[in-house]
Amino acid sequence: MKVNLLALLLLLFSFAQAEDGYRLWLRYDELKNKSLRNSYESRLASISLPGNSPTLQVARKELQMALSGLFGKTVRIPESRNLQAVLQIEKSSARVSERELASLGEEGFLIRSSSSKTPLLITANSEVGLLYGVFYLIRLLQTEQSIEKLNIKEVPRLALRMLNHWDNLDRTVERGYAGFSIWNWHTLPTYIDQRYIDYARANASIGINAVSLTNVNANATILTQPYLQKVKALSDLFRAYGIKVYLTARFSAPVEIGKLKTADPLDPVVQQWWKDKAREIYGIIPDFGGFLVKANSEGQPGPQDYKRTHADGANMLADAVAPYKGNVIWRAFVYSAEVPDDRHKQAYSEFLPLDGKFRSNVFVQVKNGAIDFMPREPFHPLFGALPKTPVMMEFQITQEYLGQGTHLVYLAPLFKECLESDTYQKGKGTTVASTLSGMAGVSNIGTDINWTGHLFGQANWYALGRLAWNHELSSEGIAKEWICMSFSTDPSLVADLTQMMLASREILVNYMNPIGLHHIMATGHHYGPGPWVANLNRPEWNPTYYHRADSIGIGFNRTATGSDALSQYHPDAAKKWSDPATCPDKDLLWFHHLPWNYNMKSGRTLWNELCYRYNLGVDSVSWMQMVWNRQQPKLDEQRFEQVKMLLNIQHQEAKWWRDACLLYFQNISRLPIPTSYEQPAKSLDYYKSLRFPYAPGH
Ligand code: GCV
């Protein structure tokens, strides 16, 4: 009796432990639908997955773990070949034509079953392709899809699908809101944290095949021997999961750790230093991905310190890694206080003349918009404008300007909005996605038990991977997959959470940056509103630079009569934006400075529309709270309570944004906030006086 009680207690304890979010979308709990479970069980009764290379071992282990969990019994997959098996997982199967196999490329896979009598087949040209296929099959089971008569062919659209960590060597994370860095440099290379393995599993499950481990505001120490040994340990582990490791290269490293007098990229001694460094790195990590570089941006060193161009800098590094098939990812996030031009225009002006001047192993990585990961930005004019250069997308998964760690915001709609934008650069239909060679997401991962701080941040990591694999997936489809795997397949739960997630980004835009407003957050930590900030040394760091509110109106004139940033877009893309009458409301104040009494499409004046949007945003957070609360019976207590508390914070902070911004703009417009709306709770001086010296992430 005592023993039974203990067993029960242990069981209860393990349930309580289980829902802390650590397992991400790879939860593998027993399927509740018995008949479905039985049909899966019989369809997968015996499995052949021959071979024991590291990747195949990983695939086997994952499938065993998934099936054991989902079926509620121990499933073992032997290493030997079994031609009678009902699921055959094998490289380059004889059941598939040469042509079909060739069309899968290096990482694609096929899952096929013509009838319940023929064995289900997962095949690929590479072991990592098989691993992706295994994860796909597991997802089908987790989301309770039929596995009869499958004919699935998956090939990733982009070759480079990457996470960029902005992790410092002291384990702080720039713009990180989920605790400290998961890389414990102190105990590496000897201690391999289970987290590294689970991180690799999660990434492989969504097709991420590259990670840069360190902050782009780089520290040259990572390129020294002891640290390279630590990087090797991670890279040895990630290899089996198809993940290559990149490091951020500090441009001045030859001076800082090489004791050279210069880091001039045209100096042969500097070039040799990087060649030697590359040889050293590849001697330790033979499949090292390459370097990610932030140069001459926000105080980082770079080639311009020596009056050289970005191409000179990138090419020097590219030549160093080329013998080993390495890449250089060179960021286009550059702007300078010394350049008087609209910050919006600077990266384009800098990089356009360099098209065709980069070595073939250089990727130029461009943020989705021309300013800086705002809640909404028009696509960056560089997309489609560099036809001779491989261009990578840089999205930010961590929510620096989107509520940081406390707001529920599902980012797939933001990613999709950009990817589907038409650049017109090669005629109508030249979407941003069609111009890309790779995609990176700035990671939101940290040591918090649920990895991402806000549980729903997991969905953004998931969405980035899924869209890098296939940008045509819908935001809704991705949300549903994630909900089914992370919570349950209950239809009303899935419907409610999907609706909430899909609406969440627009809701945040309304209570933070409606109608095209941008960069009006507080200074430094970027937490909370700060539209009044006007005293920073660099003009383009001040929110007043962006909203330009004055007695006449508000907004940034980027048309020909203003900064003319619009001229950097293809004329067909710029057309709709150039006239306020045709410019979508969502981008209006991004491109136009308009009078407070400007008539909006809604029939409201611009001022009243601002009041309306800010209030709509706040009210919509109440709606999200209501949706979440009504699903309580279908949610586990721990995760329900966590998200509920964060939604309370989000509601408070939405009000804070609304009240602070409306009070500040009212001070300028001299117009009343309509009495039908809740009036600001505190004075403008109060909001201006708030200080957050220990806000995370900066
Ligand atoms: C890594 C923004 C962030 C910085 C970040 C920078 C960048 O300005 O606030 O923290 O620095 O972007 O992308 O390089």
Residues whose N, C-alpha, C, O or C-beta is under 5 A from the ligand:
A	BS01	GCV	E174 V216 N217 F333
